[in-house]
């Protein structure tokens, strides 16, 4: 499947960070446009790559969930616009009965005339958010969040207990819902509708919380968070420097986005913050003496995948700078959107991972053993001999 | 290696201590089996070894537990991870990562073991437990038995000096259980590892055990001794020991091999009596309750069941057996109409269960799933019974009366979560049986049950069958099958490989044969009771 056959079989799929970087860039690209054609293109590129490269693992099915979530976002956004939205002028669709509000609530309106322009604008804004969600769904499908967590440096890994437990919480809830629904059916209780929902909420939360606690105790029993003897001051220094550094970076990024809020576009903040984070990690890294089992490696395919994401994002950032029109949807006057060529071509580069990324071994576990047995075949190989000796004593 | 000094442990808000003034020393290189009735504190004892009790459970522990000279008072569980490996009762709850290989490496990563060593140990463990075909599989997609082996492997890789296992074979099929126990024995003998395990199915562990610890429960003192000592007097005993007591063999044999050597006179005596009655009268064929035709179920690309044909009749107790992941639970879920079949037809008294609304369904089919607790959401046992009555439109008190029949003298004020495994099963059974469904399905009902609870279950199932209900149970417990099943169906990879009278099926299978059958082969005796009846009948 991969062109790099020997390398691909000895490794375990693409570095998760490469997938997350690629997906993050796609999401960033989606944020910087309101052209529905481009947005649809981004979503279909993400969906295509997922369908080409996803594995049979349970988390690979999350893209569908995110697609549904995206549709829900669009619907909710449009409904809110219709009921509470800005009363944009334009082609009148229908008029809702208006609710008179007291003077102190002047900024808000309920009901009133609804125009095509207003609905369209809301739908496009909803679509933009939906595409961002789909990009994150794609990342979730392609690389398990646990694996990304494994790549975190030691200092951040300390916060990992919380993250792992909360990461496990969402899938646990999904699984608990399935389990509770089956159990309720066996008890003859409604599984649908309001009554079903009400009866399910508590058992679902209960079992998911239970599971999270068990996870924490299991992590502890298996040595998570063991300390090597480190001077307490070094430890505090590490944690302090990392936290302050991260805050500075966040402030700096804010400054860069909101021009004029911070001196020099916030760049000094980012620089100082980055240095502090680096120092903190170096100091804190000595706290735990963890090792990595088969660490994920960063090679040519990772560069290509991450790079393709960067190309997508930069094509959408560069296009308005060099005067390519059509990145934003025209509402006044209302017209059918054009497909700007440069950004569209840039987005299509995002398809590159579908070709260059190696397939994760999870998708075809049996390939490793070289047997033609189906994946779910029970692992009886190891115990056949004992079975035969048992036969000898009985027969 | 492990030392308990005057340990008393009381759970928070509990009136009585679970463990009282325990003194126990387990030497290095010992395989020690902890036995006792359900709810007697076996799990608490095991979890105290690495300090999960009381560090994670709360409660008050006095006295001292030390492992390899390290006291759990000073070392939290994570600091003991290099010495003690603990495998819990429910393996899937102990998983921390999401792929088999990562799970095996997790503890080693935390211990900071060099990557090259890790690589080799993972490979060794994959081979040792026969997991190499599963190495890249997501943990969630594994069957119960596969998960159990991964959980054991995950602690083995760190090569701890002490291995603590809570019912390690309860979810395993007989062959897999034997394999796991054999690898544990190998670790004890070759590496001098200390193994402590709790187990209800004594017939499986007795041949491997060096010493036994009997936890009588209710704060009574522990009884410790060699396996033979304990077995000579123990109130709970596997069939092999019961047979030995019946035939007055001394010393008590602990393995089938020893027993067969002693059994020659008994076999001769029995063959003079008569052989157990083979099949019931074929002229009296009661009407079928369930008809399954060409049933196929697929989960994504995985085929869980492929073209299953099956019938179960009134008054039958059908045991569905097969190795882990062979589709037993899926078949039961289909019979209970939990989800519609991918292909084929399920018919329960003329109706397709998956199409029925829940309220009608429970009057037709009752399923007690593997973890019976998932059925129970009430605050107390009494509340659980009351809601069961009101929701199913039964006269008030029906479920409570059923519970009293299943397990007399149960406290109605407990929260279902605080019940022992056996009590929880009894409550779930009562809830399911109250609407009197003609088809009763049980998934692995003896998991975590001690011998008395199991005996009560057998009596109840026989009563149901005598009333004309149809019982289908999926189980790995061959002794249960021997006692109660009239028919046995063996599944392999989602297909029926044999279907016939229980006696024929289990006696002809080396894996599924109960101990008595193995000892008395070639004559098809299944249980100690049968032998006892035959002998007393002959004397008369």
Interface residues (C-beta under 8 A of the other chain):
Chain A: X12 X56 X57 X58 X59 X144 X146 X147 X150 X164 X175 X179 X180 X182 X183 X184 X185 X186 X187 X188 X189 X190 X191 X199 X202 X203 X207 X211 X214 X215 X216 X217 X218 X219 X220 X221 X222 X223 X224 X225 X226 X288 X289 X290 X291 X292 X293 X294 X295 X361 X362 X365 X366 X368 X369 X371 X373 X374 X375 X376 X377 X378 X379 X380 X381 X382 X383 X386 X387 X390 X391 X393 X394 X395
Chain B: X50 X52 X55 X56 X76 X77 X78 X79 X81 X82 X86 X88 X90 X93 X94 X95 X96 X97 X98 X99 X101 X102 X105 X106 X107 X108 X109 X110 X111 X112 X113 X114 X115 X118 X119 X122 X127 X129 X130 X131 X132 X133 X134 X135 X136 X137 X138 X140 X141 X143 X146 X154 X155 X158 X175 X176 X178 X179 X182 X256 X257 X260 X300 X301 X302 X303 X323 X324 X325 X326 X333 X336 X337 X338 X358 X359 X361 X362 X363 X366 X367 X369 X374 X375 X377 X388 X391 X392 X431 X432 X435 X493 X510 X511 X513 X517 X518 X521
